[in-house]
Amino acid sequence: MKAQEVFNIVANKYDLMNDVMSAGTHRYWKECMIDWLEPFVGMKIVDVAGGTGDVSTRFLKRIDGLGEAVVCDPNSAMIEYGKKKNEFANKIKWINAPAENLPFENEFFDAYLVSFGIRNFDDMKQSLKEAHRVLKVGGRFICLEFSKVQNKDLSKLYSLYSKIIPIFGKLIVGNEKPYQYLTKTIEQFPTQEKFKQIIEQSNFSNVEFRNLFNGIVAIHSGWKE
Ligand SMILES: C[S@@+](CC[C@H](N)C(=O)[O-])C[C@H]1O[C@@H](n2cnc3c(N)ncnc32)[C@H](O)[C@@H]1O
């Protein structure tokens, strides 16, 4: 199953499924990402794989709408759903494009955000190259993604839980396949350390990561010098 088919199927139940699967904790994880970003008035961000615009909304809320957010996503179903439900829909600029080929000038943004998106990219290294290109010097790359649970017992429990996720998919979306895809991409995604190295190899400096919930998710941050 391809990423685009997955998000076409789940678009109108996307936010509900996120709440069900994570018991609402994706909201907290996204807030942690925005905390670490430290938004400022006038900040210009691109929210790549931004989907329904959840992260951009959180960013704009922090600065009372006094910044610029561009949601960039190749899936029009996700964007259309986001435009309908999003309280900052008119403030956000919605762009239909993939991470591998961003339609922006060089050195345009203060920050590049990607939340639960990078593991779906067809070409992660090309996307990181694009991230580096569109950032201003002194700009920030920040990524929230499912990662590797550190504690062995918890990791076993989490693997069991992952097997149940497609059942939620069947019940709520009417199709388990997108959620089989989800768990497969999580398993295949590199460890925190390995992903840190990949970001460094893409010319970012001062790369660091923070684990949340024992590494169920991690936030990686790097700077363009
Ligand atoms: C799990 S959703 C994340 C949405 C949002 N960032 C969030 O955290 O709620 C993943 C998004 O990645 C997008 N996506 C898939 N392949 C992509 C690519 N090559 N470039 C950019 N976005 C992509 C999908 O269309 C989908 O909207």
The ligand as an SDF file (V2000), in Angstrom:
LIG
                    3D

 27 29  0  0  0  0  0  0  0  0999 V2000
    0.3960   10.7900    9.6610 C   0  0  0  0  0  0  0  0  0  0  0  0
    0.0550   12.1840    8.6400 S   0  0  0  0  0  0  0  0  0  0  0  0
    0.7060   13.5130    9.6240 C   0  0  0  0  0  0  0  0  0  0  0  0
   -0.1110   14.7620    9.5220 C   0  0  0  0  0  0  0  0  0  0  0  0
    0.2800   15.8820   10.4910 C   0  0  0  0  0  0  0  0  0  0  0  0
    1.6370   16.3060   10.2970 N   0  0  0  0  0  0  0  0  0  0  0  0
    0.0650   15.4730   11.9350 C   0  0  0  0  0  0  0  0  0  0  0  0
    1.0390   15.3350   12.6790 O   0  0  0  0  0  0  0  0  0  0  0  0
   -1.0860   15.2980   12.3320 O   0  0  0  0  0  0  0  0  0  0  0  0
    1.2630   11.9710    7.4040 C   0  0  0  0  0  0  0  0  0  0  0  0
    1.1720   12.9440    6.2420 C   0  0  0  0  0  0  0  0  0  0  0  0
    2.3180   12.7220    5.4050 O   0  0  0  0  0  0  0  0  0  0  0  0
    1.9220   13.0690    4.0960 C   0  0  0  0  0  0  0  0  0  0  0  0
    2.9150   12.5660    3.1360 N   0  0  0  0  0  0  0  0  0  0  0  0
    3.0540   11.3140    2.6350 C   0  0  0  0  0  0  0  0  0  0  0  0
    4.0560   11.2680    1.7450 N   0  0  0  0  0  0  0  0  0  0  0  0
    4.5710   12.5310    1.6940 C   0  0  0  0  0  0  0  0  0  0  0  0
    5.6350   13.1460    0.9600 C   0  0  0  0  0  0  0  0  0  0  0  0
    6.3900   12.4500    0.1080 N   0  0  0  0  0  0  0  0  0  0  0  0
    5.8590   14.4670    1.1450 N   0  0  0  0  0  0  0  0  0  0  0  0
    5.1300   15.1750    2.0350 C   0  0  0  0  0  0  0  0  0  0  0  0
    4.1190   14.6510    2.7580 N   0  0  0  0  0  0  0  0  0  0  0  0
    3.8490   13.3520    2.5840 C   0  0  0  0  0  0  0  0  0  0  0  0
    0.5420   12.4190    3.9660 C   0  0  0  0  0  0  0  0  0  0  0  0
   -0.1720   12.9370    2.8690 O   0  0  0  0  0  0  0  0  0  0  0  0
   -0.0520   12.7470    5.3280 C   0  0  0  0  0  0  0  0  0  0  0  0
   -0.8230   13.9210    5.2930 O   0  0  0  0  0  0  0  0  0  0  0  0
  1  2  1  0
  2  3  1  0
  2 10  1  0
  3  4  1  0
  4  5  1  0
  5  6  1  0
  5  7  1  0
  7  8  2  0
  7  9  1  0
 10 11  1  0
 11 12  1  0
 11 26  1  0
 12 13  1  0
 13 14  1  0
 13 24  1  0
 14 15  1  0
 14 23  1  0
 15 16  2  0
 16 17  1  0
 17 18  1  0
 17 23  2  0
 18 19  1  0
 18 20  2  0
 20 21  1  0
 21 22  2  0
 22 23  1  0
 24 25  1  0
 24 26  1  0
 26 27  1  0
M  CHG  2   2   1   9  -1
M  END
$$$$
